[in-house]
């Protein structure tokens, strides 16, 4: 998937905002606004992804995610 992004001209991604909603003590939704940057550092795509997270003894685990284009 990363190769497909590179082939499309995206050089890197930067998280520009994170909104977290707790779901009890051990779960959360986190929505991250991402900027996909081209090789000149310009924003080529502005998108959001929402992650469903679960706290485990080893740290946070991503259960699912939804991309919003």
ChimeraX commands (.cxc) that place a marker at each C-alpha (Angstrom):
marker #1 position 0.00,0.00,0.00 radius 0.5
marker #1 position 2.84,2.38,0.84 radius 0.5
marker #1 position 4.35,1.74,-2.61 radius 0.5
marker #1 position 1.03,2.72,-4.21 radius 0.5
marker #1 position 1.07,6.01,-2.29 radius 0.5
marker #1 position 4.66,6.67,-3.36 radius 0.5
marker #1 position 3.78,5.86,-6.98 radius 0.5
marker #1 position 0.92,8.38,-6.72 radius 0.5
marker #1 position 3.42,11.08,-5.71 radius 0.5
marker #1 position 3.01,11.12,-1.91 radius 0.5
marker #1 position 6.38,11.39,-0.20 radius 0.5
marker #1 position 5.24,11.39,3.44 radius 0.5
marker #1 position 2.31,11.75,5.82 radius 0.5
marker #1 position 1.96,14.14,8.75 radius 0.5
marker #1 position -0.66,13.99,11.50 radius 0.5
marker #1 position -2.05,17.51,11.86 radius 0.5
marker #1 position -4.86,16.94,14.41 radius 0.5
marker #1 position -5.96,14.14,16.75 radius 0.5
marker #1 position -9.39,13.92,18.41 radius 0.5
marker #1 position -9.71,11.14,21.01 radius 0.5
marker #1 position -12.96,9.87,22.54 radius 0.5
marker #1 position -12.71,7.50,25.52 radius 0.5
marker #1 position -14.97,4.43,25.49 radius 0.5
marker #1 position -14.70,3.38,29.11 radius 0.5
marker #1 position -11.36,2.59,30.74 radius 0.5
marker #1 position -9.80,0.35,28.08 radius 0.5
marker #1 position -11.06,1.54,24.70 radius 0.5
marker #1 position -11.13,4.69,22.60 radius 0.5
marker #1 position -11.83,6.13,19.19 radius 0.5
marker #1 position -9.09,8.36,17.81 radius 0.5
marker #1 position -9.68,10.39,14.65 radius 0.5
marker #1 position -6.49,11.61,13.02 radius 0.5
marker #1 position -6.39,14.27,10.30 radius 0.5
marker #1 position -3.53,13.46,7.94 radius 0.5
marker #1 position -1.76,15.55,5.33 radius 0.5
marker #1 position -0.16,13.53,2.55 radius 0.5
marker #1 position 2.82,15.54,1.35 radius 0.5
marker #1 position 4.36,15.50,-2.11 radius 0.5
marker #1 position 8.12,15.55,-2.73 radius 0.5
marker #1 position 8.13,19.37,-2.40 radius 0.5
marker #1 position 6.48,19.23,1.03 radius 0.5
marker #1 position 3.17,20.56,-0.29 radius 0.5
marker #1 position -0.15,19.06,0.83 radius 0.5
marker #1 position -1.27,16.64,-1.88 radius 0.5
marker #1 position -4.17,15.15,0.09 radius 0.5
marker #1 position -6.06,16.05,3.25 radius 0.5
marker #1 position -7.83,13.07,4.83 radius 0.5
marker #1 position -9.01,11.63,8.14 radius 0.5
marker #1 position -8.80,8.15,9.64 radius 0.5
marker #1 position -10.72,6.96,12.69 radius 0.5
marker #1 position -9.10,4.18,14.72 radius 0.5
marker #1 position -10.91,1.92,17.22 radius 0.5
marker #1 position -8.34,1.23,19.95 radius 0.5
marker #1 position -8.19,-1.26,22.81 radius 0.5
marker #1 position -5.80,-0.99,25.77 radius 0.5
marker #1 position -3.86,-4.21,26.40 radius 0.5
marker #1 position -1.05,-5.03,28.84 radius 0.5
marker #1 position 1.39,-4.49,25.94 radius 0.5
marker #1 position -0.06,-1.09,24.95 radius 0.5
marker #1 position -2.78,0.13,22.60 radius 0.5
marker #1 position -4.03,-2.21,19.87 radius 0.5
marker #1 position -5.86,-1.07,16.73 radius 0.5
marker #1 position -9.02,-3.13,16.34 radius 0.5
marker #1 position -10.27,-1.42,13.19 radius 0.5
marker #1 position -9.96,1.79,11.23 radius 0.5
marker #1 position -12.06,3.76,8.77 radius 0.5
marker #1 position -10.62,6.12,6.17 radius 0.5
marker #1 position -12.73,9.18,5.35 radius 0.5
marker #1 position -11.71,10.61,1.98 radius 0.5
marker link #1:1,2 radius 0.2
marker link #1:2,3 radius 0.2
marker link #1:3,4 radius 0.2
marker link #1:4,5 radius 0.2
marker link #1:5,6 radius 0.2
marker link #1:6,7 radius 0.2
marker link #1:7,8 radius 0.2
marker link #1:8,9 radius 0.2
marker link #1:9,10 radius 0.2
marker link #1:10,11 radius 0.2
marker link #1:11,12 radius 0.2
marker link #1:12,13 radius 0.2
marker link #1:13,14 radius 0.2
marker link #1:14,15 radius 0.2
marker link #1:15,16 radius 0.2
marker link #1:16,17 radius 0.2
marker link #1:17,18 radius 0.2
marker link #1:18,19 radius 0.2
marker link #1:19,20 radius 0.2
marker link #1:20,21 radius 0.2
marker link #1:21,22 radius 0.2
marker link #1:22,23 radius 0.2
marker link #1:23,24 radius 0.2
marker link #1:24,25 radius 0.2
marker link #1:25,26 radius 0.2
marker link #1:26,27 radius 0.2
marker link #1:27,28 radius 0.2
marker link #1:28,29 radius 0.2
marker link #1:29,30 radius 0.2
marker link #1:30,31 radius 0.2
marker link #1:31,32 radius 0.2
marker link #1:32,33 radius 0.2
marker link #1:33,34 radius 0.2
marker link #1:34,35 radius 0.2
marker link #1:35,36 radius 0.2
marker link #1:36,37 radius 0.2
marker link #1:37,38 radius 0.2
marker link #1:38,39 radius 0.2
marker link #1:39,40 radius 0.2
marker link #1:40,41 radius 0.2
marker link #1:41,42 radius 0.2
marker link #1:42,43 radius 0.2
marker link #1:43,44 radius 0.2
marker link #1:44,45 radius 0.2
marker link #1:45,46 radius 0.2
marker link #1:46,47 radius 0.2
marker link #1:47,48 radius 0.2
marker link #1:48,49 radius 0.2
marker link #1:49,50 radius 0.2
marker link #1:50,51 radius 0.2
marker link #1:51,52 radius 0.2
marker link #1:52,53 radius 0.2
marker link #1:53,54 radius 0.2
marker link #1:54,55 radius 0.2
marker link #1:55,56 radius 0.2
marker link #1:56,57 radius 0.2
marker link #1:57,58 radius 0.2
marker link #1:58,59 radius 0.2
marker link #1:59,60 radius 0.2
marker link #1:60,61 radius 0.2
marker link #1:61,62 radius 0.2
marker link #1:62,63 radius 0.2
marker link #1:63,64 radius 0.2
marker link #1:64,65 radius 0.2
marker link #1:65,66 radius 0.2
marker link #1:66,67 radius 0.2
marker link #1:67,68 radius 0.2
marker link #1:68,69 radius 0.2
view
